[in-house]
């Protein structure tokens, strides 16, 4: 199961130099804001130096304008109920107010930590991407979420889920999923997320125009993201 944190408390602090590879190409110094899984948040002070690599090339297609001044990198698991909460309660406001207005773009990086079915349902997102339907699949997966590890995200149910996406070629999707062609990509993304410091889902790194970054952990409300981004712009 994904990690739970019901009390408001800091879980770490650090100053990190991220070597961002992919849509964001820069070396950044990240001042980390550490927050619990619940909507309350705490910012960590007194950062310490470290160096990590963040490779977004195997993540999602960019949502929004790739040249936007702010990049939001999300690490999530389709079986994670907190991720579903964020996707349904916070992401729409981020899209409307930040992505659609050209202020920010979003990249989703798979962090399948809840169970083996998480790898399968994440691999399906790239099979949908082959048909230009990544974000339709992404939203539909969260909307169709069952309980953790109860089989709703196994191969047969992922095929059934995908069949409900308007415009998808079911035979092409099923062949792709059965081939396991994207499972290594998903596992590589899990490694990327871990190396970037993610330990729970959802987690986020917000990259500023000057290359500095801040981490947010948990299904935080829109206001938390807006405050961080307002400080960056």
N, C-alpha and C positions, 0 to 999 in steps of 0.2 A: 504494500500500500504506500501511497505518497505520504510524505512527512506532514504532520500536523503540529501547529503551534498555536495554542489557544490564549496564551498570555502575551501581553505586550512586553517585549524584551529585545535587546540587541543580540544578534547571533554572531557578530564578528565585526571587525573593521580593518580596512587596509587601503593603501594608495597603490593603484595598479597601473602599470603601463601595458595597455592592450595594443598588440600589433594586429590591426584590423585588416583582414584580407577579404576581398570581394567587393561588394557595392561601396563599402567605406574603406578607403585606402589611406591609412594614417597611423602614426604612433600616437597614442593618447595617454594622458594621465587621468585616471579615473578616481574621483572622490566618491566613495561608496556610501550610499544611503541604505541602511539595513532595516528591513521591515518584517513584521511577523506575517504568518499566513492569513490572519484576520485583518480586516480593514484598518485597524489602528496601526500607526507607523512610528518608527523611531529612526532618527538619523545618527549614524555613528561618527564620532569625532576622533581626532588624533590618528590619522592614517599612517600606515607604515609602507615602505616601498616594496614592490613586488613586480614581476613581469610575466604576463600571460599572452597567449595568442588566441585570437578570435577569428575563425574562418567562416564566413557566411556563404561561401560559394555553393555549398550543398544544401542550403536552406531553401525556403520558399521563394517563389517569384516575388519581387518587390511589390508591396501594396502601396500605391501612390507614386509620386514623381521621384525617381532615383536621385535627382539633383536637389531634393529638398534639404534645407539646412540642418534638420534634425533627423536622426535615424533611431528608431526604436527597434531593438532586437529582443524578441520574446523567446523564451525557452519553455516549452509546454509538453503536455501529454494528453492525448485525446480521452484517456480514461480518468483524468483528474477532475474532480467536481469543482475545485477552486478555479481551474482553467475555464471550465464551462461557464462559471459565474462571471469571470472577467470578460469572456468573449461575448456574453449576452448583455451584461450590465454596463461595462466600461468601454469596450471596443467601439460600439456604435457612436458614442460621443467623441472618441478620438478620431474616428473616420470623418465625422461631420465637421468638427472644429479644427482639426490639425492636419489630417491627410488630404481631405478634399480641398482644403484651402492652400495646400502647397507648403505648409510649415514643416510637416514631418512625413516620413515614410516608415513602413513597418516590414520587418523581415522575421519570419517564424522559423526557429531552429528546433528540430525534434529533440525531445528529452524524454524518451520512453522508459520511465523508471518504475511504473506500477506493476507491470507483469508482461509475460511473453506476448500476449495479444496486442500490447501497445505497439510493438514493432510492426505487426501485420497491418494494423489500421493506419499507422503512419506511412508505411510503404504504399498503401493505397492512394495517399494524397498525391504522390508523384505519378502514379498511373493515371489519375484524373488530370494532372498537369499536362501529360502527354496530349490530352484532348483540349487543353486550354481551360480546364475547369478546376484548377487548384483551389481557389478561394471558395467556390461553390461547395466543393467537397468538404473543405475545412469547416465551414459554418454548419453544413448538414451533419457532419460527424458529431460536433458538439451538441447540436439540437437533438440528435438521436441517442445521446449517451445513456447507457444503462449503469448498473452498479459495477464497481471495480472487480475485475477478474471473474465476472459471472458468465462469460462466453459471448457477450453481445458484440465484442470486437474481434472474434475469431474469423478465419478466412471466409467461411460460408456466410456469416452474417455481414461481413464487410461487403461482399458481393451483393447481398440483398439490399444493404444500405445504399450502395452506389447506384443501384437500379432506380432509386427514387430521385436521382438528380436529373433535371431536365436537360436533354441534349446529349447525354452520355451514350456512347456505344458500349453496351454491356459485354458483348463478346470480346471486344478489344480490351476492355478493363479487366475482365476475368482472366484472360490469357496473360496479361501483364502481371496481375497479382499472383497467379499460380507459378509464374516463372521466377519469382522472388528477386527480380532484377534490381529492385530498389531497397532491399533489406539491409545491404551493406551500407548504403548511403545513410539510412536511418541510424544505424549503429555508429557510423562515423560522426554523425551529428550529436549523438549522445556523448561521445568522447569530447567533442568540441565544447559542448555545454559544461561538462565537468571541468575541463581545463580552464574555462572562463570563470569558474568559481560557483556555478549553479549547484545547489544541493537539494532544491525542492522546486515544485511547480505551483503556479507559474513564477518565473523570474524574468527580469528585464534589465537590459543595459541601454541607457539613453545616451546617445552620442551627440555632442554639441557641435556647432559650426567650427569651433576652434580645435576640435579633436578631443576635448576633455569628455569624460563620461561619468554617469552616475547610475548605480544599480538600485533597482526597486524589487523587492521580493514580496510576493503575495497578490491576492486578488484585490488590489487597491482600487479605490474609486477614481473617477476622472480627475477630480480636484488635485490629487497627489501628483499625477502626471503633468497637469497644467502648471502647478507650482514649480516643479523641477524644470520644465521646458521654458517657462517665463523667465527663470533665472539665467537660462542659457542664451536667450535671444535678446 
